[in-house]
Amino acid sequence: MSFQKIVSSRMKELNLSVRGLSKKCGVDSSLLSKILKSKRNPPADEKVIIRIARAIEVEPDYLIFSCGRVPSKWQSFFERDDISKFLKEISSGAFTRKRGVSPTKQTQKPKAIKRPYLPDEIL
């Protein structure tokens, strides 16, 4: 889900207006309005995204990932060679085949495990 959709849906659930959210997180209401209408990109500053996440009661990392960014506390994790190799293997489909079964004889692909705290784009 996109940053805008997450923020908008949480604002509805919490019955928050743009001005209400603006006061809660300390971000200019006109900027928030433009971001929610996709006229501006989500904030570049991770600290601002974290303030917005806390104001709408969402896990900050989830909101940061929804912007297509990696949270700073996860940077060193994703820079590791073994993790990089593992992610490349996953994206190439190396883990979708069952052992001992050729790709042509395989009837169903295993379903991906979804974790609620990570956006679908990363899975």
N, C-alpha and C positions, 0 to 999 in steps of 0.2 A: 504494500500500500504506500502511496506517496505521502510526503510530508504534509502537503495541503489537506489530503483526505483524512489523515490521522488527526491533525489539529482540529479540522472542522467537525469531525464526528465527535471528538471528545468535548469540544465546546458545546455541541448540542446536548450531549449526555449530562454535562455539568451545568447546563443552562447559563453559559457564559456568552456575553457579547464580545465584540472585538475590543471595545473600550475596557470591559471588565478584565479580559485577558491581558490587555496592555498594562493595566494597573497592577495586576498580579505578578507579571514577569518583568516589568520595567522596560518594555520595548514600545517604541512609538506606535500609536494606533494606526496611523496612515501607512506605515511600513508593513505592519501586520496585515492590514487590509489588502495591500498590493500583493503580498506573498500568498495570501489565501486565494486570491483571484488569479494566481499564476502570472502576474505581471512582473513580479520580481522573483529571483531565486531565493531559496531559504537562506538564513543568515550564514555568513562564512565563519563567524566566530563560534567555536564549539561551546563557549561559556553561555552565549545567548541561547543556543539550542537547548542547553541543559536547563536554563531558567524557564524556558517555554515548557519543556517536558515536565518539570516539577509543578508548574502552574496548572497543567492539564492532567496531572497525576498519571504520567506515562513514564516507563523506564527510559532514562536519558539515552542509553546506548541504542535502543530501538529507534528513537527519533533521529539520532545521528546517522544510523545505517539507512534510514528511509531517505536521507538526503544524498545517498550514494557515497557516503564518506565512512572512513574507519575511525572509531573513537581513539583519541590519543593514547589511552591506557592499553589499547589493543595493538598499537602500531608495531611494537617489538615482536609480538606473537606472529603477526602476518609477515614479518621480515625474515623469519627463520626459514632456512633452506628446506628442511623436512616438511614444514607446513606448506610452503610454496609448491613443492613437488606433489604433495597429497592433493592440494586444491586443483592443480593441473590435471592430475589423474581423474579426479571426480568430474571435472568439466569435459574431459575427453570421452567420458562414458566407460572408463575402465572398470568400474565397479557395478555395472548394470547386468553383466552376464553371470550366470551360475557356473560354478566350476564343473568341468567335464561335459558341458553341453555346448554344442556349437551355436553361434548366434542365429543360424537359420532354423534350428530345431527348437529354440526357446519359444515357449508359447506366450508367456507374460513377463513383463519387466517388473522387478520389485518396486513397490511404491516408496517414494522418498519419505523419510521421516521429517515431519515439519515441527519446528520448535516455535512456540508462540512469541518468544522474545527476539527472533531474528526475522527481518523482512524476507519475503519470498524471493527477491532478486538475488540474495546471497545464497539461498539454498539452491 
